[in-house]
């Protein structure tokens, strides 16, 4: 992790979804989505994501229950893209389980595994392994099938965008989080 994760203070974040392999100078124009928050949510949570997760919303397996102990969500402002683009990238089954236009932190799934961030969506149901990323690193459902930051984004085939699988475009993009 970059030292800025725990060493910088900020009010908000910006998130870019940039295709893997894109040269640095082309990140902005190549991003498939770019958005940010404007509600100064970080200040009362310690000023950075390190404090948010360490002091308020820890990422520990079985430390909460879906919908009851999920963390906060905040509206986003699109710099590039919109809610329709988000829905065109996530899995088809995810559309009825999420509300685009938000970023949400520390979200639990049915099996009580925490995910660090739902980027671009707010979770309405509990199959969060299909649309939220990062987390505690352990998801018991069909273990070790769900591994990595995008744990079950390829449930019904890699990049097929069928049922519980996200688009290849989303799977092959890095999620860059900036402090604002």
N, C-alpha and C positions, 0 to 999 in steps of 0.2 A: 504494500500500500504506500501511496505517496504520503510524505510527511504532512502535506496539506490536509489530509483526512482528519488528523487530530490536532494540528498546530494552528490552523487558520480559524478565524471567527467570521461568520457570514450570517445573513438574514434569510437568504433563499438559495435555491439551486436552479441550474439549467441542465437539461439532459439532451444529448444528441445520440441518435442511433446511426452509426457510421459503418458502411460496408467494410468488412475485414479486408486488409491489404491496401486500403486507400492511403496514399501519401499524405502526410501531415498538412501540407498546403492546400489540399483539396477536401479536407474534412467538412468544412462548412457547406460548400456547394454540393457535395456528394451525399450528405446525410439524408436518410429516408424520412426522418422525423427530427425536429428540433423544437423544444418547448421549455418553459421556465415557470417557476412559481413567483407570485408577487404579494404574498401575505405575511412576510417576515416571520415564518414559523420557527426558524432555527434559534433565534435569540432566546426565547424562554426555555428551550431545550438544550441549552449549553453552547449554542453558537456553531455547532458542527455535527456531522453525522456520527462521529466517534462518541460524542456525549449522548446523542439521541439513543444509540444502541446500548451503550454501557450503562447509562444512568436511568433511562426511562423505558426503553423497549428492548430488553435483551433478547438475543437470538439463541434460545436454549430449548432443545427438544422437550416436548410435553410440558412446557411452562405455561401453556394457555390453551384455550379452546376456540375453534373457529367462530367467528362472528361475536363472541363474547369478549375476547381479549385482544382482538386485532388492534393495531395501532392507528394513528390518525391518518386522515387523507386531506389533501389540499387541491384546489383547482389549479389547472395549468393554463398558460397562455401560449398558443402555438406561434412559433417563429417560422416554421415550415411544416405543413401538414395540417390535419384537422381530425375530428372524431371519425369521419368516414375512412380516412387513411388508416387510422389505428384499427378499426374493425376489419379492414381489408387485409391486414397483416397477421392478426391473431387467429387462433383456431376457430372454425365455425361454431363449435359448441361453446366456446368462450364468450361469444357475443351476448348470449342470454344470461351469463353469469357475471358480467362486468358492466361498468358504466365508464365509457371513455371520457377523457377530459380531466383526469385527476392523476395524482401520484399518491400512493399509500405505502405506509411503512409497517414492518413487522406484522405480517398476515399469516394466520395459521390455516392449515388444510384439515381435512377430515381426520387424518391420522395424527394430528397435533404437531406436525412439523412446521417450524416457522420459516417464512420466506422474508428476505430483507426488504424488498421493494416491489410494488406493482407499478411499473413504469408506464404511464399513459392511461392507466385504468384504475378504478376502484373496484374491489372485490365485493360482489353481492352474495356469492355462495361460497362453497368450501372446496372446490376443486382447484385451488390456487396454484398447485404445482404446474398447471398448464398455462398460466399467464403472469405469474410473479417469479422473480429471480433472486438468486443469492440465498443466504440463510445459514442454518446451523450445520448443513452438510449431511444430514441423515434424514432420509424419507423411507419409512418402513414398507410402504406398499411396493411389492414386487422388487424388493432390494436384491441386487444392486442395479436394477434397471434405471432407476432415477438417480442420476449422478451428475454433478456439475452445477453451474449456475443456472442453466436453463433446464431444470431437472426433467420435466416431462413434456417439453415443447414438441417432441417428436414421437409422441405416444402411438400414433397411427401412421408412422412412416416419416422419414426425415424430409421435411420441407414440402410434404404433400398437400398441406392445408385441407385435410380431410378429417372430419370429426374432431379429435382432440390434438391434431397436429397443426402447428403454426406454419406460416409461409417460409419458404427457403430464404427469402429476402430478410425476414426478421431474424431467423436463426443464424444467418451469416453476417450479422452486424454486431459490432461492439457497442455497448451502452456506456457512454462517456458522461460522467456526472461532474459538473462544475459548481463551485460555490459562487454566489452573487452577493 
